[in-house]
């Protein structure tokens, strides 16, 4: 134990990211490596974003416009809102951290599902909050009725990842909207929609309507996934203007960097066609890979994201290790409490086929060992 460090900090666990290509190259010395473990978009950055970021490098000696006026306006327009309803951050994670600081006092309760994005748990613990974790159903879905029952007079935040990571499942819009409208006055829902662009049209809740009704909701999104800017670290929240003012006050000054702002702004202005082409390709490949996994006899969940969650008759960590030896990085889900499940990112058609062939080899090898 380090003297002076807060007890709440010591109760949290470090975030464990997926392996990088560089790590695997150092460890195994492989020439071909397919990275399908971190839900990155292989088509990004898109052309206009790439050009704008390159041009912005010459201005990195100066701070960005602290009002982020242009980017806030472009984001707001996507949702039919005014710029004052938008707050920016270093990736969605930066916004989630800020929201923890905004809302949570020691002893406050938070409600969240088990088997969801792990940062919610760690943010809450660091702030001294008490966790109320609700198990997923046998079909891996969130039990919204049980989550509603878990709310007490001490509940300050409800964390909802929709679509959910790592399962890829999306809640029906009515489930989210009814849940939010039933929240007590002092309880807020953080709706993390990092993968929202990959969901079927019309399948996401009406965030704009909920906000304009004055409901206690903050919607968090990112440019990391569908917009292909994971390394730029740019995210945002949609919230009532008075809450945006509080978020901006709590956030660090200049909490988005120049290249990220330039890339995100250019993407929204001029990369719409490239964005839609990539999105169509991801959705098409998602369905192809899901069918191929199901044909192997594996349990595959219907995904509303850029990844697929599937369950094996074997230990997922061992299968992931064997895939890694063949040059494929995936994410075993034991850390989420699913020791026989794997999350695999939807990559290019070539990379996905490489993964499917490698998995087929692994399953055949393990079958032969058991016979």
C-alpha positions in Angstrom: 0.0 0.0 0.0 1.3 3.5 -0.9 0.9 5.9 2.0 -1.5 8.7 1.4 -3.4 7.2 -1.5 -7.2 7.3 -1.0 -8.8 4.0 0.0 -11.4 4.4 -2.7 -8.6 4.5 -5.4 -7.0 1.3 -4.0 -10.4 -0.4 -4.4 -10.4 0.1 -8.1 -8.8 -2.2 -10.7 -6.8 -1.0 -13.7 -8.4 -1.1 -17.2 -7.1 -4.0 -19.2 -7.0 -3.0 -22.9 -6.8 -5.5 -25.8 -3.4 -6.5 -27.0 -1.7 -4.3 -29.6 -0.1 -5.5 -32.8 3.3 -4.3 -31.5 2.9 -6.4 -28.3 2.2 -9.6 -30.2 5.1 -9.0 -32.6 7.4 -8.6 -29.7 6.1 -11.7 -27.9 5.6 -14.1 -30.8 7.6 -12.7 -33.7 4.8 -13.2 -36.2 4.8 -11.4 -39.6 1.0 -11.4 -40.2 -1.2 -10.2 -37.3 -4.9 -9.4 -37.5 -6.1 -7.2 -34.7 -9.7 -7.9 -33.9 -9.7 -7.2 -30.2 -10.3 -3.5 -29.7 -13.3 -2.7 -31.8 -11.4 -0.3 -34.0 -12.6 0.8 -37.5 -10.2 -0.4 -40.2 -11.6 2.1 -42.7 -10.7 5.2 -40.7 -9.6 7.9 -40.7 -11.7 9.0 -43.6 -10.1 11.3 -46.3 -11.3 14.7 -45.1 -10.5 14.0 -41.5 -7.0 12.7 -42.4 -6.2 15.8 -44.5 -7.5 18.2 -41.8 -5.5 16.5 -39.1 -2.3 16.7 -41.1 -2.9 20.4 -41.8 -3.5 21.1 -38.1 -0.1 19.7 -37.0 1.4 23.1 -37.8 -0.8 24.8 -35.2 0.0 22.4 -32.3 2.1 25.1 -30.6 -1.1 26.9 -29.7 -4.2 25.9 -27.6 -7.5 25.2 -29.4 -10.5 27.4 -29.2 -11.8 26.6 -25.7 -15.4 27.1 -26.8 -15.1 24.3 -29.5 -17.8 26.3 -31.3 -17.6 24.7 -34.8 -17.4 21.1 -33.7 -20.2 21.6 -31.1 -22.4 23.1 -33.8 -21.7 20.2 -36.2 -22.5 17.6 -33.6 -25.6 19.4 -32.4 -26.9 19.6 -36.0 -26.7 15.7 -36.2 -29.3 15.5 -33.4 -31.4 18.5 -34.1 -30.1 20.4 -31.1 -28.4 23.7 -30.4 -24.6 23.8 -29.7 -25.2 24.6 -26.0 -26.5 21.0 -25.5 -23.0 19.5 -26.4 -19.9 19.0 -24.2 -16.6 17.7 -25.6 -14.0 15.4 -24.0 -10.9 13.3 -24.6 -12.8 10.3 -25.9 -16.0 8.9 -24.4 -13.9 7.7 -21.4 -12.9 11.3 -20.6 -16.6 12.2 -20.5 -17.5 9.2 -18.3 -14.7 10.2 -15.8 -16.0 13.8 -15.8 -19.6 12.6 -15.1 -18.4 10.6 -12.1 -16.8 13.8 -10.7 -20.0 15.8 -11.5 -22.4 13.5 -9.8 -20.9 11.1 -7.2 -20.2 11.8 -3.6 -18.8 9.1 -1.2 -21.7 6.8 -0.2 -23.9 7.5 -3.2 -25.2 4.4 -4.9 -24.9 3.5 -8.6 -26.9 0.9 -10.5 -25.4 -0.9 -13.4 -25.6 -4.3 -15.1 -23.0 -6.9 -14.6 -21.3 -7.9 -17.9 -20.9 -4.3 -19.2 -18.1 -1.8 -19.9 -15.8 -2.1 -16.9 -14.9 1.6 -16.6 -18.3 2.4 -15.0 -17.4 0.2 -12.1 -14.0 1.7 -11.6 -15.1 5.3 -11.9 -17.8 4.7 -9.3 -15.4 3.0 -6.9 -12.8 5.8 -7.2 -15.4 8.3 -6.3 -16.4 6.3 -3.2 -19.8 5.2 -4.5 -21.6 1.9 -3.6 -22.2 -0.5 -6.5 -25.6 -2.2 -7.1 -24.8 -4.6 -9.9 -27.6 -6.5 -11.6 -26.9 -9.8 -13.4 -27.7 -10.2 -17.0 -30.4 -12.6 -18.1 -29.7 -16.1 -19.4 -29.9 -14.6 -22.9 -27.3 -12.0 -21.9 -29.8 -9.1 -21.9 -30.1 -6.4 -19.4 -32.9 -6.9 -16.9 -34.4 -3.4 -16.8 -37.1 -4.3 -14.3 -34.5 -5.5 -11.8 -32.4 -2.4 -12.4 -35.4 -0.3 -11.7 -36.1 -2.2 -8.5 -32.4 -1.6 -7.4 -32.9 2.2 -7.4 -33.2 3.7 -3.9 -33.2 7.1 -2.4 -29.4 6.9 -2.4 -29.1 6.1 -6.1 -27.3 8.9 -7.9 -26.3 7.3 -11.3 -27.5 4.5 -13.5 -24.9 3.4 -16.1 -26.4 2.1 -19.3 -24.3 0.9 -22.2 -26.5 0.7 -25.2 -25.7 -1.2 -27.4 -23.8 -3.1 -24.7 -20.1 -4.0 -24.6 -19.2 -6.9 -24.7 -22.5 -8.6 -25.7 -23.4 -6.3 -28.6 -27.1 -6.4 -27.6 -29.2 -3.2 -27.9 -32.2 -2.4 -25.7 -35.5 -1.7 -27.3 -36.0 2.1 -27.4 -39.2 1.8 -25.3 -37.3 0.0 -22.6 -34.8 2.9 -22.3 -37.3 5.7 -22.6 -39.7 4.2 -20.1 -36.8 3.6 -17.7 -35.6 7.2 -17.9 -39.0 8.7 -17.6 -39.6 6.7 -14.3 -36.3 7.9 -12.7 -36.6 9.7 -9.3 -35.8 13.4 -9.3 -32.2 12.9 -7.9 -31.2 10.0 -10.1 -29.5 10.4 -13.4 -29.0 7.9 -16.3 -25.8 8.0 -18.2 -26.6 6.5 -21.6 -23.3 5.4 -23.2 -24.0 5.1 -27.0 -20.4 4.6 -28.2 -21.7 2.0 -30.7 -25.0 3.7 -31.5 -24.1 4.3 -35.2 -23.9 0.6 -35.8 -27.5 -0.2 -34.6 -30.3 -0.6 -37.1 -32.0 2.7 -38.1 -34.8 3.6 -35.7 -33.6 1.1 -33.0 -32.0 3.7 -30.7 -34.0 5.6 -28.1 -35.2 9.2 -28.7 -32.5 11.0 -26.9 -33.4 14.4 -28.2 -37.0 14.1 -26.9 -35.9 12.9 -23.5 -33.5 15.8 -23.2 -36.1 18.4 -24.3 -38.6 16.9 -21.8 -36.0 17.8 -19.1 -35.4 14.1 -18.2 -32.3 13.2 -16.1 -30.2 11.8 -18.9 -26.8 12.3 -20.3 -26.0 10.6 -23.6 -22.3 9.9 -24.3 -20.9 9.2 -27.8 -17.5 9.0 -29.5 -15.7 9.4 -32.8 -13.5 6.4 -31.9 -15.7 3.7 -33.4 -17.9 4.4 -36.4 -15.9 7.5 -37.4 -12.6 5.7 -37.2 -10.7 8.2 -34.9 -9.9 6.0 -31.9 -6.3 7.3 -31.7 -7.4 10.9 -31.8 -9.4 10.6 -28.5 -12.5 12.7 -29.1 -15.9 12.1 -27.5 -18.9 14.2 -26.4 -22.0 14.3 -24.3 -25.5 15.5 -25.1 -27.1 17.1 -22.1 -29.3 20.0 -20.9 -27.4 23.3 -21.3 -27.3 23.9 -17.6 -25.6 20.6 -17.1 -23.2 21.2 -20.0 -22.1 24.3 -18.1 -21.3 22.1 -15.0 -19.6 19.5 -17.1 -17.4 22.2 -18.8 -16.6 23.6 -15.4 -15.4 20.3 -14.0 -13.5 19.2 -17.1 -9.9 20.2 -17.5 -9.2 23.3 -19.7 -8.8 22.6 -23.4 -10.1 19.0 -22.9 -9.8 18.1 -26.6 -6.7 18.5 -28.7 -6.4 20.4 -32.0 -5.8 17.4 -34.3 -8.8 15.6 -32.9 -11.1 18.6 -33.2 -9.9 19.2 -36.8 -10.4 15.6 -37.7 -13.9 15.3 -36.2 -15.0 18.6 -37.7 -13.8 17.6 -41.1 -15.4 14.2 -40.9 -18.8 15.6 -40.1 -18.5 18.3 -42.8 -17.2 16.2 -45.7 -16.8 12.5 -44.9 -20.4 11.4 -44.9 -20.1 9.2 -48.0 -17.0 7.5 -46.7 -18.6 7.0 -43.3 -21.7 5.4 -44.8 -19.6 3.1 -47.1 -17.6 1.9 -44.1 -20.7 1.4 -42.0 -22.4 -0.6 -44.8 -19.3 -2.8 -45.1 -19.1 -3.4 -41.4 -22.7 -4.3 -41.1 -22.5 -6.7 -44.1 -19.3 -8.4 -42.7 -20.9 -8.6 -39.3 -23.7 -10.6 -40.7 -21.4 -12.8 -42.8 -19.1 -13.6 -39.8 -22.1 -14.2 -37.5 -23.5 -16.8 -40.0 -20.1 -18.5 -40.3 -19.7 -18.7 -36.5 -23.2 -20.1 -36.1 -22.4 -22.7 -38.8 -19.5 -23.9 -36.6 -22.1 -24.7 -34.0 -21.3 -21.7 -31.8 -23.9 -19.6 -29.9 -23.8 -16.1 -31.5 -25.6 -13.1 -30.2 -27.3 -10.7 -32.6 -25.0 -7.7 -32.7 -25.9 -4.0 -33.0 -22.2 -3.0 -32.9 -19.0 -3.5 -34.8 -18.1 -6.6 -32.9 -19.6 -10.1 -32.3 -20.0 -12.0 -29.0 -20.0 -15.7 -29.3 -19.9 -18.6 -26.9 -17.8 -21.8 -27.2 -17.9 -25.2 -25.6 -14.4 -24.6 -24.5 -12.4 -22.2 -22.3 -12.3 -18.9 -24.2 -8.9 -17.8 -22.8 -7.3 -21.0 -24.2 -9.0 -20.6 -27.6 -7.8 -16.9 -27.6 -4.3 -18.0 -26.9 -4.3 -20.5 -29.7 -5.7 -17.8 -32.1 -3.0 -15.5 -31.0 -0.4 -18.0 -31.9 -1.9 -18.0 -35.4 -1.7 -14.2 -35.6 -5.3 -13.3 -34.6 -6.0 -10.9 -31.6 -9.5 -11.3 -30.1 -10.9 -10.5 -26.7 -11.7 -13.4 -24.3 -14.6 -12.4 -22.0 -13.6 -14.1 -18.8 -13.0 -10.7 -17.2 -16.7 -9.9 -17.7 -17.7 -13.2 -16.1 -18.2 -15.1 -19.4 -15.3 -17.6 -19.4 -16.5 -19.4 -22.5 -17.2 -16.4 -24.6 -15.2 -14.3 -27.0 -15.7 -10.8 -28.5 -14.3 -10.3 -32.0 -14.2 -7.0 -33.8 -15.6 -6.9 -37.4 -12.6 -6.0 -39.6 -12.1 -6.1 -43.3 -13.4 -9.1 -45.3 -9.8 -10.4 -45.6 -9.1 -10.1 -41.9 -12.4 -11.6 -41.0 -11.8 -14.6 -43.3 -8.3 -15.0 -41.8 -9.9 -15.1 -38.3 -12.6 -17.6 -39.4 -10.0 -20.0 -40.9 -7.8 -19.7 -37.8 -10.8 -20.4 -35.5 -11.8 -23.4 -37.6 -8.3 -24.8 -37.2 -8.3 -24.2 -33.4 -11.7 -25.9 -32.9 -10.6 -28.9 -35.1 -7.4 -29.2 -33.1 -9.2 -29.1 -29.8 -11.7 -31.6 -31.0 -9.0 -33.9 -32.1 -7.4 -33.6 -28.6 -10.6 -34.7 -27.0 -11.2 -37.7 -29.2 
